[in-house]
Amino acid sequence: TEYESVSATARADWGITDGIDMALILAYADITSTLVSDADGSPINVQSTSGVQTIDYYTAELRFSGRAFDRMDWTVGGFYYDGESVNNQVVSIPFLGFVANNPPFPFEDPSQQFVNTDNVHENNNESVFAHVVFDVTDKFAVTAGVRYSNDEKVVAFDNTRVQVPRVVVEGDNTDYKLGIDYQFTPDILAYASWSTGYRPGSYNPRPFQATQAADSPSRRKIF
């Protein structure tokens, strides 16, 4: 196996006014992973796999924050993610070579690749959020937050066994957070919080039959 990653990040901060700050955070990553394996570990080629996987993604976050009424710290902002990955793999199972032939004929070409994968994945997320901490007293504070997320995952499967040109998994959700904290002494702080979470639908990234193309059929569209 071999793994290579190149990444870069950058951040810019700007004090717009005495009470309002802005932060821009950018990131990029390029990942390449290669693998070769002999599953049976014997001189007989029962099954061998080789492949290359590439991943590229970009993220951007813009935040504005400040303090209002001399009691409330606030932050609002947006987040963006765009990623693409490609999975290229070859699986060789010589004794099942006849299954890969078209038309099938037993042992006509046992060297025929059982799976030749070229799956292309495109993922996207757009989110906006707001967060406040309000000091009710010098010791008691209330926290509240909200975040809206919109996700889209598009994948084109082509691995010989499964050929689905376009699967779309979409989802969006609004999440909330509420919390309180009390500073009993300079060394003792008690707090309680409640929040919701969200995980968008997904799919099997390496299906060997059509029913494995997605595990969230209610959010799936196939073209």
HELIX and SHEET records of a PDB file:
HELIX    1   1 PRO A   94  LEU A   96  5                                   3    
HELIX    2   2 GLY A   97  ALA A  100  1                                   4    
HELIX    3   3 ALA A  210  GLN A  212  5                                   3    
HELIX    4   4 PRO A  217  ARG A  219  5                                   3    
SHEET    1   A 8 GLU A   2  GLY A  15  0                                        
SHEET    2   A 8 ILE A  20  ASP A  38 -1                                        
SHEET    3   A 8 SER A  48  ALA A  68 -1                                        
SHEET    4   A 8 MET A  72  SER A  92 -1                                        
SHEET    5   A 8 VAL A 115  ASP A 135 -1                                        
SHEET    6   A 8 PHE A 140  ASP A 158 -1                                        
SHEET    7   A 8 GLN A 163  THR A 185 -1                                        
SHEET    8   A 8 ILE A 188  SER A 195 -1                                        
SHEET    1   B 8 GLU A   2  GLY A  15  0                                        
SHEET    2   B 8 ILE A  20  ASP A  38 -1                                        
SHEET    3   B 8 SER A  48  ALA A  68 -1                                        
SHEET    4   B 8 MET A  72  SER A  92 -1                                        
SHEET    5   B 8 VAL A 115  ASP A 135 -1                                        
SHEET    6   B 8 PHE A 140  ASP A 158 -1                                        
SHEET    7   B 8 GLN A 163  THR A 185 -1                                        
SHEET    8   B 8 ARG A 220  ILE A 222 -1                                        
END                                                                             
